[in-house]
Amino acid sequence: MKVIIVGNGEMLMNLTAGCEDAGCEIVGVLRSERSRMSCLKQFFKNSINPSKDFTYLQSHNIRELKSKSVNSKQFKKEIVTLDADIVLVGSWGEKFKKEIIDLPKMCTINVHPSLLPKYRGPNPYIEVIKNGEKETGVTFHLMTEQFDAGPILMQKKTDVLENDTGKELKTRVTNAAREGIKELLQQLDSDIIIPLEQNESLATYYKKIETKDLLIDFKQSADKVSAKIRALYPFAKACFSHNSHFLVPNPYKLKIVENKTNAPCSTIYETNPKLRKISVVCGDGNVLEMTDVKLFGILNIISDIYIKLRIKVGKKV
């Protein structure tokens, strides 16, 4: 089968590798980075600081398509000229027009990093961790004009581990995508797969995160605060405010401990400037111990001094 892959980052690389594993002919790849940059910027970036997906395609001698949009005349022409059986889409924010969806000889398949119909939307990694899910996965479904809503061809499950950040979860899910697409393409080449309509009554949707979503609310339980800090990394930085400054916890250095003083919610429980540690009482009465906390921006180099002089035990944040 001849496959065109449209995508970005880790998902793009794993789908490309999975197609190669399946023995498919990858006739072209359209990267998200190319659609967002001018040709000149792209040239300098690829020369000075190439992305991992660009390097991967170059090292595997895979043709990169030059379209700026999946709905452009150029991309439409590329699908026809390259005689694509399947267009495979992973991590792409642009909505496909129906004429493009219907253009490949077999189908257009979207690869969504959750177990649909749950967690539709642009970044399910964040919401899965924030909501304390123990399991997630990747869904391969026929693309329709509605985001993440087409009939399901296959799903692959993966665990959500206790201390996962968004980074680890994304890597695990995209690795599952590589395994899944290999299996799916081999089945499509030899068997009949009956697509399964999604149950709309079970559907959930989470929109793109906004600036206000980055603020930590210590009125929540320590588990929820910890989950939010871990979930947002590496896509964004969770933070809390103090005297007009913002402090950013390290998602890998969080610990929930018992409140032995009965201090009220949002109270600073303990500090250690050398370790840049700030412990805060959360809404459930437990304490979230945050080590390696840094001031946001260029002031991060004086974080230990700021904690020593400004962060006082017994005060509220």
RAGIBEL-V907988 format. One record per helix or strand of 3 or more residues. SS is the DSSP state (a for helix, b for strand). FROM is the first residue (numbers start at 0). LEN is the number of residues. Records with the same first field share a line. If there is no record, write none. Layout:
SS->FROM-LEN, FROM-LEN
This chain:
b->1-6, 24-7, 85-5, 106-6, 134-8, 151-8, 238-4, 244-4, 253-4, 266-6, 276-5, 286-4
a->8-13, 31-5, 38-10, 51-8, 72-9, 97-4, 123-7, 165-25, 199-3, 210-4, 221-11, 272-3, 296-14
